[in-house]
Amino acid sequence: MRQYIEQVLAPRLQGDGGWVEFVSLEGDQLTLVFRGECSKCLILNRCTDWIAQKIESELGQRVKIVPIRKKPFFWDTEG
């Protein structure tokens, strides 16, 4: 799963300025970290639905995505 996320899905998100990282797969719970543009996206749920659909269609596995948003540390200091 890690390899699929890093080599297939992550490059597709990079085209839009985002980034996804594999954290863990426990049972059907897939935890992913979203960075870059993904970390502040208002429609992240559409992306997680798309990822789940791609995994099911290409790997034959149903997963529930647990998204974690990670913004760059310097965003907290802007003001």
mmJSON file of the N, C-alpha and C atoms, coordinates in Angstrom:
{"data_MODEL":{"atom_site":{
"group_PDB":["ATOM","ATOM","ATOM","ATOM","ATOM","ATOM","ATOM","ATOM","ATOM","ATOM","ATOM","ATOM","ATOM","ATOM","ATOM","ATOM","ATOM","ATOM","ATOM","ATOM","ATOM","ATOM","ATOM","ATOM","ATOM","ATOM","ATOM","ATOM","ATOM","ATOM","ATOM","ATOM","ATOM","ATOM","ATOM","ATOM","ATOM","ATOM","ATOM","ATOM","ATOM","ATOM","ATOM","ATOM","ATOM","ATOM","ATOM","ATOM","ATOM","ATOM","ATOM","ATOM","ATOM","ATOM","ATOM","ATOM","ATOM","ATOM","ATOM","ATOM","ATOM","ATOM","ATOM","ATOM","ATOM","ATOM","ATOM","ATOM","ATOM","ATOM","ATOM","ATOM","ATOM","ATOM","ATOM","ATOM","ATOM","ATOM","ATOM","ATOM","ATOM","ATOM","ATOM","ATOM","ATOM","ATOM","ATOM","ATOM","ATOM","ATOM","ATOM","ATOM","ATOM","ATOM","ATOM","ATOM","ATOM","ATOM","ATOM","ATOM","ATOM","ATOM","ATOM","ATOM","ATOM","ATOM","ATOM","ATOM","ATOM","ATOM","ATOM","ATOM","ATOM","ATOM","ATOM","ATOM","ATOM","ATOM","ATOM","ATOM","ATOM","ATOM","ATOM","ATOM","ATOM","ATOM","ATOM","ATOM","ATOM","ATOM","ATOM","ATOM","ATOM","ATOM","ATOM","ATOM","ATOM","ATOM","ATOM","ATOM","ATOM","ATOM","ATOM","ATOM","ATOM","ATOM","ATOM","ATOM","ATOM","ATOM","ATOM","ATOM","ATOM","ATOM","ATOM","ATOM","ATOM","ATOM","ATOM","ATOM","ATOM","ATOM","ATOM","ATOM","ATOM","ATOM","ATOM","ATOM","ATOM","ATOM","ATOM","ATOM","ATOM","ATOM","ATOM","ATOM","ATOM","ATOM","ATOM","ATOM","ATOM","ATOM","ATOM","ATOM","ATOM","ATOM","ATOM","ATOM","ATOM","ATOM","ATOM","ATOM","ATOM","ATOM","ATOM","ATOM","ATOM","ATOM","ATOM","ATOM","ATOM","ATOM","ATOM","ATOM","ATOM","ATOM","ATOM","ATOM","ATOM","ATOM","ATOM","ATOM","ATOM","ATOM","ATOM","ATOM","ATOM","ATOM","ATOM","ATOM","ATOM","ATOM","ATOM","ATOM","ATOM","ATOM","ATOM","ATOM","ATOM","ATOM","ATOM","ATOM","ATOM","ATOM","ATOM","ATOM","ATOM"],
"id":[1,2,3,4,5,6,7,8,9,10,11,12,13,14,15,16,17,18,19,20,21,22,23,24,25,26,27,28,29,30,31,32,33,34,35,36,37,38,39,40,41,42,43,44,45,46,47,48,49,50,51,52,53,54,55,56,57,58,59,60,61,62,63,64,65,66,67,68,69,70,71,72,73,74,75,76,77,78,79,80,81,82,83,84,85,86,87,88,89,90,91,92,93,94,95,96,97,98,99,100,101,102,103,104,105,106,107,108,109,110,111,112,113,114,115,116,117,118,119,120,121,122,123,124,125,126,127,128,129,130,131,132,133,134,135,136,137,138,139,140,141,142,143,144,145,146,147,148,149,150,151,152,153,154,155,156,157,158,159,160,161,162,163,164,165,166,167,168,169,170,171,172,173,174,175,176,177,178,179,180,181,182,183,184,185,186,187,188,189,190,191,192,193,194,195,196,197,198,199,200,201,202,203,204,205,206,207,208,209,210,211,212,213,214,215,216,217,218,219,220,221,222,223,224,225,226,227,228,229,230,231,232,233,234,235,236,237],
"type_symbol":["N","C","C","N","C","C","N","C","C","N","C","C","N","C","C","N","C","C","N","C","C","N","C","C","N","C","C","N","C","C","N","C","C","N","C","C","N","C","C","N","C","C","N","C","C","N","C","C","N","C","C","N","C","C","N","C","C","N","C","C","N","C","C","N","C","C","N","C","C","N","C","C","N","C","C","N","C","C","N","C","C","N","C","C","N","C","C","N","C","C","N","C","C","N","C","C","N","C","C","N","C","C","N","C","C","N","C","C","N","C","C","N","C","C","N","C","C","N","C","C","N","C","C","N","C","C","N","C","C","N","C","C","N","C","C","N","C","C","N","C","C","N","C","C","N","C","C","N","C","C","N","C","C","N","C","C","N","C","C","N","C","C","N","C","C","N","C","C","N","C","C","N","C","C","N","C","C","N","C","C","N","C","C","N","C","C","N","C","C","N","C","C","N","C","C","N","C","C","N","C","C","N","C","C","N","C","C","N","C","C","N","C","C","N","C","C","N","C","C","N","C","C","N","C","C","N","C","C","N","C","C","N","C","C","N","C","C"],
"label_atom_id":["N","CA","C","N","CA","C","N","CA","C","N","CA","C","N","CA","C","N","CA","C","N","CA","C","N","CA","C","N","CA","C","N","CA","C","N","CA","C","N","CA","C","N","CA","C","N","CA","C","N","CA","C","N","CA","C","N","CA","C","N","CA","C","N","CA","C","N","CA","C","N","CA","C","N","CA","C","N","CA","C","N","CA","C","N","CA","C","N","CA","C","N","CA","C","N","CA","C","N","CA","C","N","CA","C","N","CA","C","N","CA","C","N","CA","C","N","CA","C","N","CA","C","N","CA","C","N","CA","C","N","CA","C","N","CA","C","N","CA","C","N","CA","C","N","CA","C","N","CA","C","N","CA","C","N","CA","C","N","CA","C","N","CA","C","N","CA","C","N","CA","C","N","CA","C","N","CA","C","N","CA","C","N","CA","C","N","CA","C","N","CA","C","N","CA","C","N","CA","C","N","CA","C","N","CA","C","N","CA","C","N","CA","C","N","CA","C","N","CA","C","N","CA","C","N","CA","C","N","CA","C","N","CA","C","N","CA","C","N","CA","C","N","CA","C","N","CA","C","N","CA","C","N","CA","C","N","CA","C","N","CA","C","N","CA","C","N","CA","C","N","CA","C","N","CA","C"],
"label_alt_id":[null,null,null,null,null,null,null,null,null,null,null,null,null,null,null,null,null,null,null,null,null,null,null,null,null,null,null,null,null,null,null,null,null,null,null,null,null,null,null,null,null,null,null,null,null,null,null,null,null,null,null,null,null,null,null,null,null,null,null,null,null,null,null,null,null,null,null,null,null,null,null,null,null,null,null,null,null,null,null,null,null,null,null,null,null,null,null,null,null,null,null,null,null,null,null,null,null,null,null,null,null,null,null,null,null,null,null,null,null,null,null,null,null,null,null,null,null,null,null,null,null,null,null,null,null,null,null,null,null,null,null,null,null,null,null,null,null,null,null,null,null,null,null,null,null,null,null,null,null,null,null,null,null,null,null,null,null,null,null,null,null,null,null,null,null,null,null,null,null,null,null,null,null,null,null,null,null,null,null,null,null,null,null,null,null,null,null,null,null,null,null,null,null,null,null,null,null,null,null,null,null,null,null,null,null,null,null,null,null,null,null,null,null,null,null,null,null,null,null,null,null,null,null,null,null,null,null,null,null,null,null,null,null,null,null,null,null],
"label_comp_id":["MET","MET","MET","ARG","ARG","ARG","GLN","GLN","GLN","TYR","TYR","TYR","ILE","ILE","ILE","GLU","GLU","GLU","GLN","GLN","GLN","VAL","VAL","VAL","LEU","LEU","LEU","ALA","ALA","ALA","PRO","PRO","PRO","ARG","ARG","ARG","LEU","LEU","LEU","GLN","GLN","GLN","GLY","GLY","GLY","ASP","ASP","ASP","GLY","GLY","GLY","GLY","GLY","GLY","TRP","TRP","TRP","VAL","VAL","VAL","GLU","GLU","GLU","PHE","PHE","PHE","VAL","VAL","VAL","SER","SER","SER","LEU","LEU","LEU","GLU","GLU","GLU","GLY","GLY","GLY","ASP","ASP","ASP","GLN","GLN","GLN","LEU","LEU","LEU","THR","THR","THR","LEU","LEU","LEU","VAL","VAL","VAL","PHE","PHE","PHE","ARG","ARG","ARG","GLY","GLY","GLY","GLU","GLU","GLU","CYS","CYS","CYS","SER","SER","SER","LYS","LYS","LYS","CYS","CYS","CYS","LEU","LEU","LEU","ILE","ILE","ILE","LEU","LEU","LEU","ASN","ASN","ASN","ARG","ARG","ARG","CYS","CYS","CYS","THR","THR","THR","ASP","ASP","ASP","TRP","TRP","TRP","ILE","ILE","ILE","ALA","ALA","ALA","GLN","GLN","GLN","LYS","LYS","LYS","ILE","ILE","ILE","GLU","GLU","GLU","SER","SER","SER","GLU","GLU","GLU","LEU","LEU","LEU","GLY","GLY","GLY","GLN","GLN","GLN","ARG","ARG","ARG","VAL","VAL","VAL","LYS","LYS","LYS","ILE","ILE","ILE","VAL","VAL","VAL","PRO","PRO","PRO","ILE","ILE","ILE","ARG","ARG","ARG","LYS","LYS","LYS","LYS","LYS","LYS","PRO","PRO","PRO","PHE","PHE","PHE","PHE","PHE","PHE","TRP","TRP","TRP","ASP","ASP","ASP","THR","THR","THR","GLU","GLU","GLU","GLY","GLY","GLY"],
"label_asym_id":["A","A","A","A","A","A","A","A","A","A","A","A","A","A","A","A","A","A","A","A","A","A","A","A","A","A","A","A","A","A","A","A","A","A","A","A","A","A","A","A","A","A","A","A","A","A","A","A","A","A","A","A","A","A","A","A","A","A","A","A","A","A","A","A","A","A","A","A","A","A","A","A","A","A","A","A","A","A","A","A","A","A","A","A","A","A","A","A","A","A","A","A","A","A","A","A","A","A","A","A","A","A","A","A","A","A","A","A","A","A","A","A","A","A","A","A","A","A","A","A","A","A","A","A","A","A","A","A","A","A","A","A","A","A","A","A","A","A","A","A","A","A","A","A","A","A","A","A","A","A","A","A","A","A","A","A","A","A","A","A","A","A","A","A","A","A","A","A","A","A","A","A","A","A","A","A","A","A","A","A","A","A","A","A","A","A","A","A","A","A","A","A","A","A","A","A","A","A","A","A","A","A","A","A","A","A","A","A","A","A","A","A","A","A","A","A","A","A","A","A","A","A","A","A","A","A","A","A","A","A","A","A","A","A","A","A","A"],
"label_entity_id":["1","1","1","1","1","1","1","1","1","1","1","1","1","1","1","1","1","1","1","1","1","1","1","1","1","1","1","1","1","1","1","1","1","1","1","1","1","1","1","1","1","1","1","1","1","1","1","1","1","1","1","1","1","1","1","1","1","1","1","1","1","1","1","1","1","1","1","1","1","1","1","1","1","1","1","1","1","1","1","1","1","1","1","1","1","1","1","1","1","1","1","1","1","1","1","1","1","1","1","1","1","1","1","1","1","1","1","1","1","1","1","1","1","1","1","1","1","1","1","1","1","1","1","1","1","1","1","1","1","1","1","1","1","1","1","1","1","1","1","1","1","1","1","1","1","1","1","1","1","1","1","1","1","1","1","1","1","1","1","1","1","1","1","1","1","1","1","1","1","1","1","1","1","1","1","1","1","1","1","1","1","1","1","1","1","1","1","1","1","1","1","1","1","1","1","1","1","1","1","1","1","1","1","1","1","1","1","1","1","1","1","1","1","1","1","1","1","1","1","1","1","1","1","1","1","1","1","1","1","1","1","1","1","1","1","1","1"],
"label_seq_id":[1,1,1,2,2,2,3,3,3,4,4,4,5,5,5,6,6,6,7,7,7,8,8,8,9,9,9,10,10,10,11,11,11,12,12,12,13,13,13,14,14,14,15,15,15,16,16,16,17,17,17,18,18,18,19,19,19,20,20,20,21,21,21,22,22,22,23,23,23,24,24,24,25,25,25,26,26,26,27,27,27,28,28,28,29,29,29,30,30,30,31,31,31,32,32,32,33,33,33,34,34,34,35,35,35,36,36,36,37,37,37,38,38,38,39,39,39,40,40,40,41,41,41,42,42,42,43,43,43,44,44,44,45,45,45,46,46,46,47,47,47,48,48,48,49,49,49,50,50,50,51,51,51,52,52,52,53,53,53,54,54,54,55,55,55,56,56,56,57,57,57,58,58,58,59,59,59,60,60,60,61,61,61,62,62,62,63,63,63,64,64,64,65,65,65,66,66,66,67,67,67,68,68,68,69,69,69,70,70,70,71,71,71,72,72,72,73,73,73,74,74,74,75,75,75,76,76,76,77,77,77,78,78,78,79,79,79],
"pdbx_PDB_ins_code":[null,null,null,null,null,null,null,null,null,null,null,null,null,null,null,null,null,null,null,null,null,null,null,null,null,null,null,null,null,null,null,null,null,null,null,null,null,null,null,null,null,null,null,null,null,null,null,null,null,null,null,null,null,null,null,null,null,null,null,null,null,null,null,null,null,null,null,null,null,null,null,null,null,null,null,null,null,null,null,null,null,null,null,null,null,null,null,null,null,null,null,null,null,null,null,null,null,null,null,null,null,null,null,null,null,null,null,null,null,null,null,null,null,null,null,null,null,null,null,null,null,null,null,null,null,null,null,null,null,null,null,null,null,null,null,null,null,null,null,null,null,null,null,null,null,null,null,null,null,null,null,null,null,null,null,null,null,null,null,null,null,null,null,null,null,null,null,null,null,null,null,null,null,null,null,null,null,null,null,null,null,null,null,null,null,null,null,null,null,null,null,null,null,null,null,null,null,null,null,null,null,null,null,null,null,null,null,null,null,null,null,null,null,null,null,null,null,null,null,null,null,null,null,null,null,null,null,null,null,null,null,null,null,null,null,null,null],
"Cartn_x":[0.832,0.0,0.877,1.92,2.825,3.388,3.83,4.42,3.396,2.165,1.11,0.841,0.759,0.518,1.669,2.898,4.07,4.385,4.172,4.595,3.483,2.239,1.138,0.299,-0.147,-1.061,-0.359,0.733,1.428,1.821,2.382,2.739,1.531,0.372,-0.826,-1.245,-1.072,-1.424,-0.379,0.866,1.928,1.666,0.984,0.66,-0.19,-0.924,-1.765,-1.144,0.103,0.787,0.575,-0.003,-0.253,0.707,0.575,1.424,0.688,0.808,0.207,1.287,1.259,2.226,1.498,1.959,1.434,1.871,0.946,1.283,1.11,-0.099,-0.338,-1.583,-1.653,-2.835,-3.107,-4.196,-4.585,-5.991,-6.082,-7.371,-7.765,-8.921,-9.344,-9.139,-8.465,-8.208,-6.855,-6.899,-5.679,-5.462,-4.393,-4.079,-3.06,-3.397,-2.546,-2.337,-1.14,-0.842,-0.907,-1.613,-1.731,-0.974,-0.097,0.75,0.579,1.254,1.188,-0.226,-0.651,-1.985,-3.075,-2.8,-3.79,-4.089,-3.11,-3.292,-4.317,-4.584,-5.552,-6.741,-6.864,-7.923,-9.291,-10.249,-11.606,-12.408,-11.942,-12.681,-11.81,-11.07,-10.186,-10.975,-12.226,-13.038,-13.234,-13.284,-13.384,-12.129,-11.0,-9.729,-9.622,-10.016,-9.94,-10.909,-12.073,-13.009,-12.382,-11.722,-11.052,-9.949,-9.159,-8.081,-8.659,-9.713,-10.339,-10.861,-11.444,-11.956,-10.818,-9.711,-8.56,-7.975,-7.874,-7.332,-8.236,-9.545,-10.463,-10.411,-10.401,-10.43,-9.092,-7.973,-6.67,-6.012,-6.335,-5.727,-6.73,-8.026,-9.062,-9.275,-8.937,-9.053,-9.892,-10.87,-11.674,-11.007,-10.898,-10.286,-11.109,-10.964,-11.527,-10.334,-10.327,-9.18,-9.337,-8.279,-8.2,-7.187,-7.673,-6.748,-6.178,-4.902,-4.241,-3.669,-4.045,-3.532,-2.302,-1.232,0.007,0.386,0.269,0.678,2.114,2.803,4.178,4.211,5.228,5.322,5.262,5.764,5.813,4.431,3.424,2.07,1.517,2.004,1.537,2.115,3.195,3.845,3.441,2.64,2.209,1.172,1.169,0.136,0.395],
"Cartn_y":[-1.191,0.0,1.256,1.226,2.388,2.699,1.668,1.858,2.44,1.965,2.475,3.961,4.316,5.72,6.591,6.181,7.005,7.071,5.973,5.94,6.225,5.991,6.184,7.418,7.512,8.601,9.921,9.867,11.105,11.952,11.376,12.206,12.912,12.292,12.918,14.143,14.086,15.228,16.338,15.97,16.965,17.938,17.485,18.359,19.544,19.407,20.495,21.175,20.872,21.511,20.813,19.623,18.892,17.741,17.086,15.95,15.042,13.746,12.766,11.791,11.403,10.462,9.352,8.133,6.965,7.015,6.753,6.651,5.209,4.661,3.29,2.717,1.407,0.675,-0.354,-0.139,-1.053,-1.543,-2.813,-3.328,-2.616,-1.942,-1.18,0.322,0.719,2.136,2.542,3.405,3.906,5.343,5.566,6.908,7.538,8.733,9.472,10.886,11.426,12.823,13.606,14.721,15.608,16.888,17.259,18.443,19.372,20.484,21.441,21.977,22.12,22.644,21.751,20.463,19.54,19.867,20.395,20.657,21.751,22.586,23.668,23.572,22.453,22.271,22.192,22.9,22.899,21.681,20.965,19.793,18.533,18.422,17.272,15.96,16.018,14.801,14.23,15.078,14.574,13.807,14.308,13.654,12.326,12.295,11.041,10.012,10.452,9.539,8.994,9.865,9.455,8.444,8.697,7.782,6.416,6.409,5.146,4.39,5.109,4.481,3.901,4.64,4.154,2.89,2.887,1.725,0.515,0.733,-0.379,-0.912,-0.002,-0.455,-1.043,-0.497,-0.952,-2.015,-2.004,-2.977,-3.982,-3.714,-4.624,-4.623,-3.53,-3.444,-2.223,-2.433,-1.314,-0.729,0.59,1.264,2.477,2.841,4.096,4.99,6.138,7.052,7.939,7.974,8.876,9.95,11.16,12.207,13.01,13.325,14.215,15.364,16.572,17.757,18.275,18.484,19.034,20.272,21.402,22.624,22.978,23.7,24.099,24.909,24.707,25.376,26.895,27.452,28.914,29.519,28.718,29.261,29.714,29.094,29.475,30.814,31.264,32.495,33.704,33.467,34.598,35.415,36.655,37.407,38.81],
"Cartn_z":[0.0,0.0,0.0,0.836,0.895,-0.493,-1.179,-2.506,-3.477,-3.429,-4.309,-4.027,-2.757,-2.385,-2.872,-2.601,-2.916,-4.41,-5.122,-6.522,-7.516,-7.144,-8.081,-7.737,-6.498,-6.142,-5.823,-5.082,-4.696,-5.907,-6.966,-8.121,-8.76,-8.706,-9.272,-8.47,-7.163,-6.317,-6.403,-6.674,-6.778,-7.919,-8.944,-10.076,-9.676,-8.569,-8.069,-6.851,-6.564,-5.441,-4.113,-4.148,-2.914,-2.733,-1.613,-1.305,-0.337,-0.533,0.375,0.799,2.082,2.623,3.354,3.168,3.862,5.318,6.241,7.658,8.117,7.928,8.372,7.715,7.725,7.295,8.375,9.098,10.178,9.865,9.46,9.019,7.734,7.772,6.591,6.778,7.865,8.144,7.562,6.558,5.919,6.368,7.106,7.597,6.665,6.183,5.256,5.77,5.551,5.866,4.564,4.606,3.45,3.731,2.8,2.955,1.755,1.794,0.687,0.516,-0.724,-1.01,-0.425,-0.327,0.243,1.708,2.424,3.851,4.12,3.135,3.338,2.386,1.691,0.702,1.379,0.816,1.356,0.931,-0.089,-0.577,-0.485,0.596,0.783,0.776,1.232,1.247,-0.159,-1.172,-2.55,-2.938,-2.516,-2.812,-2.072,-0.807,-0.062,-0.651,-1.112,-1.789,-3.069,-3.827,-5.065,-4.778,-3.74,-3.367,-2.997,-2.2,-1.802,-3.023,-3.974,-5.194,-6.028,-6.162,-6.926,-6.287,-4.976,-4.271,-4.478,-4.388,-4.574,-6.008,-6.99,-8.383,-8.838,-8.36,-8.836,-7.953,-6.655,-5.747,-5.193,-5.424,-4.955,-3.455,-2.803,-1.343,-0.966,-0.107,0.393,1.629,1.64,2.787,3.182,4.445,4.95,5.229,4.592,4.716,5.956,6.746,7.893,7.512,7.145,6.708,7.871,7.771,8.729,7.916,8.272,7.567,8.291,7.533,8.109,7.317,7.947,7.265,7.657,6.804,7.142,8.431,9.221,10.53,10.408,9.296,9.202,8.966,8.601,8.458,9.802,10.892,12.229,12.672,12.048,12.488,11.675,10.61,9.774,10.555,10.351,11.029,10.973],
"occupancy":[1.0,1.0,1.0,1.0,1.0,1.0,1.0,1.0,1.0,1.0,1.0,1.0,1.0,1.0,1.0,1.0,1.0,1.0,1.0,1.0,1.0,1.0,1.0,1.0,1.0,1.0,1.0,1.0,1.0,1.0,1.0,1.0,1.0,1.0,1.0,1.0,1.0,1.0,1.0,1.0,1.0,1.0,1.0,1.0,1.0,1.0,1.0,1.0,1.0,1.0,1.0,1.0,1.0,1.0,1.0,1.0,1.0,1.0,1.0,1.0,1.0,1.0,1.0,1.0,1.0,1.0,1.0,1.0,1.0,1.0,1.0,1.0,1.0,1.0,1.0,1.0,1.0,1.0,1.0,1.0,1.0,1.0,1.0,1.0,1.0,1.0,1.0,1.0,1.0,1.0,1.0,1.0,1.0,1.0,1.0,1.0,1.0,1.0,1.0,1.0,1.0,1.0,1.0,1.0,1.0,1.0,1.0,1.0,1.0,1.0,1.0,1.0,1.0,1.0,1.0,1.0,1.0,1.0,1.0,1.0,1.0,1.0,1.0,1.0,1.0,1.0,1.0,1.0,1.0,1.0,1.0,1.0,1.0,1.0,1.0,1.0,1.0,1.0,1.0,1.0,1.0,1.0,1.0,1.0,1.0,1.0,1.0,1.0,1.0,1.0,1.0,1.0,1.0,1.0,1.0,1.0,1.0,1.0,1.0,1.0,1.0,1.0,1.0,1.0,1.0,1.0,1.0,1.0,1.0,1.0,1.0,1.0,1.0,1.0,1.0,1.0,1.0,1.0,1.0,1.0,1.0,1.0,1.0,1.0,1.0,1.0,1.0,1.0,1.0,1.0,1.0,1.0,1.0,1.0,1.0,1.0,1.0,1.0,1.0,1.0,1.0,1.0,1.0,1.0,1.0,1.0,1.0,1.0,1.0,1.0,1.0,1.0,1.0,1.0,1.0,1.0,1.0,1.0,1.0,1.0,1.0,1.0,1.0,1.0,1.0,1.0,1.0,1.0,1.0,1.0,1.0,1.0,1.0,1.0,1.0,1.0,1.0],
"B_iso_or_equiv":[0.0,0.0,0.0,0.0,0.0,0.0,0.0,0.0,0.0,0.0,0.0,0.0,0.0,0.0,0.0,0.0,0.0,0.0,0.0,0.0,0.0,0.0,0.0,0.0,0.0,0.0,0.0,0.0,0.0,0.0,0.0,0.0,0.0,0.0,0.0,0.0,0.0,0.0,0.0,0.0,0.0,0.0,0.0,0.0,0.0,0.0,0.0,0.0,0.0,0.0,0.0,0.0,0.0,0.0,0.0,0.0,0.0,0.0,0.0,0.0,0.0,0.0,0.0,0.0,0.0,0.0,0.0,0.0,0.0,0.0,0.0,0.0,0.0,0.0,0.0,0.0,0.0,0.0,0.0,0.0,0.0,0.0,0.0,0.0,0.0,0.0,0.0,0.0,0.0,0.0,0.0,0.0,0.0,0.0,0.0,0.0,0.0,0.0,0.0,0.0,0.0,0.0,0.0,0.0,0.0,0.0,0.0,0.0,0.0,0.0,0.0,0.0,0.0,0.0,0.0,0.0,0.0,0.0,0.0,0.0,0.0,0.0,0.0,0.0,0.0,0.0,0.0,0.0,0.0,0.0,0.0,0.0,0.0,0.0,0.0,0.0,0.0,0.0,0.0,0.0,0.0,0.0,0.0,0.0,0.0,0.0,0.0,0.0,0.0,0.0,0.0,0.0,0.0,0.0,0.0,0.0,0.0,0.0,0.0,0.0,0.0,0.0,0.0,0.0,0.0,0.0,0.0,0.0,0.0,0.0,0.0,0.0,0.0,0.0,0.0,0.0,0.0,0.0,0.0,0.0,0.0,0.0,0.0,0.0,0.0,0.0,0.0,0.0,0.0,0.0,0.0,0.0,0.0,0.0,0.0,0.0,0.0,0.0,0.0,0.0,0.0,0.0,0.0,0.0,0.0,0.0,0.0,0.0,0.0,0.0,0.0,0.0,0.0,0.0,0.0,0.0,0.0,0.0,0.0,0.0,0.0,0.0,0.0,0.0,0.0,0.0,0.0,0.0,0.0,0.0,0.0,0.0,0.0,0.0,0.0,0.0,0.0],
"pdbx_formal_charge":[null,null,null,null,null,null,null,null,null,null,null,null,null,null,null,null,null,null,null,null,null,null,null,null,null,null,null,null,null,null,null,null,null,null,null,null,null,null,null,null,null,null,null,null,null,null,null,null,null,null,null,null,null,null,null,null,null,null,null,null,null,null,null,null,null,null,null,null,null,null,null,null,null,null,null,null,null,null,null,null,null,null,null,null,null,null,null,null,null,null,null,null,null,null,null,null,null,null,null,null,null,null,null,null,null,null,null,null,null,null,null,null,null,null,null,null,null,null,null,null,null,null,null,null,null,null,null,null,null,null,null,null,null,null,null,null,null,null,null,null,null,null,null,null,null,null,null,null,null,null,null,null,null,null,null,null,null,null,null,null,null,null,null,null,null,null,null,null,null,null,null,null,null,null,null,null,null,null,null,null,null,null,null,null,null,null,null,null,null,null,null,null,null,null,null,null,null,null,null,null,null,null,null,null,null,null,null,null,null,null,null,null,null,null,null,null,null,null,null,null,null,null,null,null,null,null,null,null,null,null,null,null,null,null,null,null,null],
"auth_seq_id":[1,1,1,2,2,2,3,3,3,4,4,4,5,5,5,6,6,6,7,7,7,8,8,8,9,9,9,10,10,10,11,11,11,12,12,12,13,13,13,14,14,14,15,15,15,16,16,16,17,17,17,18,18,18,19,19,19,20,20,20,21,21,21,22,22,22,23,23,23,24,24,24,25,25,25,26,26,26,27,27,27,28,28,28,29,29,29,30,30,30,31,31,31,32,32,32,33,33,33,34,34,34,35,35,35,36,36,36,37,37,37,38,38,38,39,39,39,40,40,40,41,41,41,42,42,42,43,43,43,44,44,44,45,45,45,46,46,46,47,47,47,48,48,48,49,49,49,50,50,50,51,51,51,52,52,52,53,53,53,54,54,54,55,55,55,56,56,56,57,57,57,58,58,58,59,59,59,60,60,60,61,61,61,62,62,62,63,63,63,64,64,64,65,65,65,66,66,66,67,67,67,68,68,68,69,69,69,70,70,70,71,71,71,72,72,72,73,73,73,74,74,74,75,75,75,76,76,76,77,77,77,78,78,78,79,79,79],
"auth_comp_id":["MET","MET","MET","ARG","ARG","ARG","GLN","GLN","GLN","TYR","TYR","TYR","ILE","ILE","ILE","GLU","GLU","GLU","GLN","GLN","GLN","VAL","VAL","VAL","LEU","LEU","LEU","ALA","ALA","ALA","PRO","PRO","PRO","ARG","ARG","ARG","LEU","LEU","LEU","GLN","GLN","GLN","GLY","GLY","GLY","ASP","ASP","ASP","GLY","GLY","GLY","GLY","GLY","GLY","TRP","TRP","TRP","VAL","VAL","VAL","GLU","GLU","GLU","PHE","PHE","PHE","VAL","VAL","VAL","SER","SER","SER","LEU","LEU","LEU","GLU","GLU","GLU","GLY","GLY","GLY","ASP","ASP","ASP","GLN","GLN","GLN","LEU","LEU","LEU","THR","THR","THR","LEU","LEU","LEU","VAL","VAL","VAL","PHE","PHE","PHE","ARG","ARG","ARG","GLY","GLY","GLY","GLU","GLU","GLU","CYS","CYS","CYS","SER","SER","SER","LYS","LYS","LYS","CYS","CYS","CYS","LEU","LEU","LEU","ILE","ILE","ILE","LEU","LEU","LEU","ASN","ASN","ASN","ARG","ARG","ARG","CYS","CYS","CYS","THR","THR","THR","ASP","ASP","ASP","TRP","TRP","TRP","ILE","ILE","ILE","ALA","ALA","ALA","GLN","GLN","GLN","LYS","LYS","LYS","ILE","ILE","ILE","GLU","GLU","GLU","SER","SER","SER","GLU","GLU","GLU","LEU","LEU","LEU","GLY","GLY","GLY","GLN","GLN","GLN","ARG","ARG","ARG","VAL","VAL","VAL","LYS","LYS","LYS","ILE","ILE","ILE","VAL","VAL","VAL","PRO","PRO","PRO","ILE","ILE","ILE","ARG","ARG","ARG","LYS","LYS","LYS","LYS","LYS","LYS","PRO","PRO","PRO","PHE","PHE","PHE","PHE","PHE","PHE","TRP","TRP","TRP","ASP","ASP","ASP","THR","THR","THR","GLU","GLU","GLU","GLY","GLY","GLY"],
"auth_asym_id":["A","A","A","A","A","A","A","A","A","A","A","A","A","A","A","A","A","A","A","A","A","A","A","A","A","A","A","A","A","A","A","A","A","A","A","A","A","A","A","A","A","A","A","A","A","A","A","A","A","A","A","A","A","A","A","A","A","A","A","A","A","A","A","A","A","A","A","A","A","A","A","A","A","A","A","A","A","A","A","A","A","A","A","A","A","A","A","A","A","A","A","A","A","A","A","A","A","A","A","A","A","A","A","A","A","A","A","A","A","A","A","A","A","A","A","A","A","A","A","A","A","A","A","A","A","A","A","A","A","A","A","A","A","A","A","A","A","A","A","A","A","A","A","A","A","A","A","A","A","A","A","A","A","A","A","A","A","A","A","A","A","A","A","A","A","A","A","A","A","A","A","A","A","A","A","A","A","A","A","A","A","A","A","A","A","A","A","A","A","A","A","A","A","A","A","A","A","A","A","A","A","A","A","A","A","A","A","A","A","A","A","A","A","A","A","A","A","A","A","A","A","A","A","A","A","A","A","A","A","A","A","A","A","A","A","A","A"],
"auth_atom_id":["N","CA","C","N","CA","C","N","CA","C","N","CA","C","N","CA","C","N","CA","C","N","CA","C","N","CA","C","N","CA","C","N","CA","C","N","CA","C","N","CA","C","N","CA","C","N","CA","C","N","CA","C","N","CA","C","N","CA","C","N","CA","C","N","CA","C","N","CA","C","N","CA","C","N","CA","C","N","CA","C","N","CA","C","N","CA","C","N","CA","C","N","CA","C","N","CA","C","N","CA","C","N","CA","C","N","CA","C","N","CA","C","N","CA","C","N","CA","C","N","CA","C","N","CA","C","N","CA","C","N","CA","C","N","CA","C","N","CA","C","N","CA","C","N","CA","C","N","CA","C","N","CA","C","N","CA","C","N","CA","C","N","CA","C","N","CA","C","N","CA","C","N","CA","C","N","CA","C","N","CA","C","N","CA","C","N","CA","C","N","CA","C","N","CA","C","N","CA","C","N","CA","C","N","CA","C","N","CA","C","N","CA","C","N","CA","C","N","CA","C","N","CA","C","N","CA","C","N","CA","C","N","CA","C","N","CA","C","N","CA","C","N","CA","C","N","CA","C","N","CA","C","N","CA","C","N","CA","C","N","CA","C","N","CA","C","N","CA","C","N","CA","C","N","CA","C"],
"pdbx_PDB_model_num":[1,1,1,1,1,1,1,1,1,1,1,1,1,1,1,1,1,1,1,1,1,1,1,1,1,1,1,1,1,1,1,1,1,1,1,1,1,1,1,1,1,1,1,1,1,1,1,1,1,1,1,1,1,1,1,1,1,1,1,1,1,1,1,1,1,1,1,1,1,1,1,1,1,1,1,1,1,1,1,1,1,1,1,1,1,1,1,1,1,1,1,1,1,1,1,1,1,1,1,1,1,1,1,1,1,1,1,1,1,1,1,1,1,1,1,1,1,1,1,1,1,1,1,1,1,1,1,1,1,1,1,1,1,1,1,1,1,1,1,1,1,1,1,1,1,1,1,1,1,1,1,1,1,1,1,1,1,1,1,1,1,1,1,1,1,1,1,1,1,1,1,1,1,1,1,1,1,1,1,1,1,1,1,1,1,1,1,1,1,1,1,1,1,1,1,1,1,1,1,1,1,1,1,1,1,1,1,1,1,1,1,1,1,1,1,1,1,1,1,1,1,1,1,1,1,1,1,1,1,1,1,1,1,1,1,1,1]
}}}
